[in-house]
C-alpha cells in the first residue's frame, strides 16, 4: 500500500488529498500534528511506498527538526514541502536536507496527487530513492 503522511497543523492538505485519491484502494493518506509521532510512524513504513509532505505552516523550526531527525537516522523515504509563503534562502537548505519537491504558493491538490503517483511508480535500482545519496553521488 502506498502512503502519504502529512505534517500539518490543520487537516486541510489531508482532506484535499483524500478527495484526490478517492476510489484508489491502494493509497492511504494520513495527517500528523507532531513531528516526533510522524517520524516514529514513518520509520515503520517501507520507504519506497511512503511520501511525507510537510506544511511549513506548522512552523519552520518544527519542519527543520523533522528533516534533521531524518538526516540523522539516514532514512530514505521521500519528502515534499508545502509553503504558502516564499522560501527565499531556505529553499536550498531544504533540498540539502533531502526534500525532493517544493510546492510554494497556492496548494494544488491535483498536482501534488499527480507527483505522488508518479514518484511512487518510479522504479529505483536499490528499491528506494534517497535524495541525499543521489546528491552525494553527483
Buried (B, 14 or more C-beta within 10 A) or exposed (E): EBBBBBBBEEBBBBBBBBEBBEEEEEBBBBBBBEBEEBBEBBBEBEBBBBBBBBBBBBEBEBBBBBBEBBEEEEBBBBBBBBBEEEBEEBBEEBBEBBBBBBBEEEBEBEEBBEBBBEBBEEEEEEEBBBBBBEEEEE
